[in-house]
Amino acid sequence: MRRRLSRTQIVCIALLWAALCYLILTHTERIDGTVIATLLISAGFVFVPIIQSLKGRNDKN
């Protein structure tokens, strides 16, 4: 079984994802459906494990 993410890891992952989104949104020529879909999918990849880790932490306590 995998170890749960620490609060520091969760904050770092979320901030890095936000910084990447900022860079993408500020440097793209057009914000179209493809860019928005990519950002939403990446949010799923980032925040689903974070939410699962937080749920597991709350269930344990």
N, C-alpha and C positions, 0 to 999 in steps of 0.2 A: 504494500500500500504506500502511496505517495505521502510525503510530509505536507502539512498544511502551509499555506503561504503566511509569512509574518506580516504585520501591519506595515512595516517599512518596505517590504517587497511589493505589497499591494499599492502603496503610494507611489513608489518608483515606477512601476509598470504603468499605472494610470497617467502619471505625468509625462512619461516618454511617449505614450500613445497620443496624448493631447498635443505634445510638441510636434509629433509627426503629422497629425491632422492640420495643425496650424501651418506648417511648412507646405503641405500639399495645397491647402486652400489659398495661401497667399502667392504661390508661385505658379499656379495653373492659369492657362490663358482663359479657359471657360470652365465654369462649374456646371456640368451637365449631369444627366442621369447616371452615367458610368462612374463618375467621381463620387457621387452621393452613394450609389450602391456599394462601391468599394469601401467607403468609409463605414457604412453600416455593417458590412460583412466583417471588417476588421474589428469593429466594436464588439461584435459577437464573439470573435476569437479571443479578444482580450478580457471582456467582462464576464463571460460565462464561467470560466475557471475561478475568477475572483469571487463571484457570487457563491459558487459551490464551496469554495474554501471558507467563506464567511458563514455559510449555513452549517458546515461541518463543525466549525468552532462553537457555534451557538448550541448545537445538538449535544456536544460533548459536555458543556458546562451545566 
